[in-house]
């Protein structure tokens, strides 16, 4: 696969805004290990090789286990994830596939049981942000380094 354009060079102001958003997400109420799981799961759904490569390495550096990384795409079928993580992963899938799911009440109920109102918004912003990064990377064929 061939890269299309370097979106950082093509629109520095837009990328400056994206980087500022990413920095803000990192300072919100959601714990970093959970953020990395969300970034990975959304990137799996979107087929973003660049983000999968980057966030797998980041998750490992943060102490994530190989076993959980290997089974993330089948998280519903394993006992390796906490109720809080499961609620976040379900919400991430629902928002990423929103044209199909319409963010069902069952996913929201699970989310609300594990996350405060602020955390719900913060998590949703993190999900929206990684979806935006995925669309840039997939659309312009950004290759892993």
Secondary structure, 3 states (H helix, E strand, C coil): CCCCCCHHHHCHHHHHHHHHHHHHHHCCCCCHHHHHHHHHHHHHHHCCHHHHHHHHHHHHHCCCCHHHHHHHHHHHHCCCCCHHHHHHHHHHHHHHCHHHHCCCHHHHHHHHHHCCHHHHHHHHHHHHHHHHHHHHHHHCCCCCC
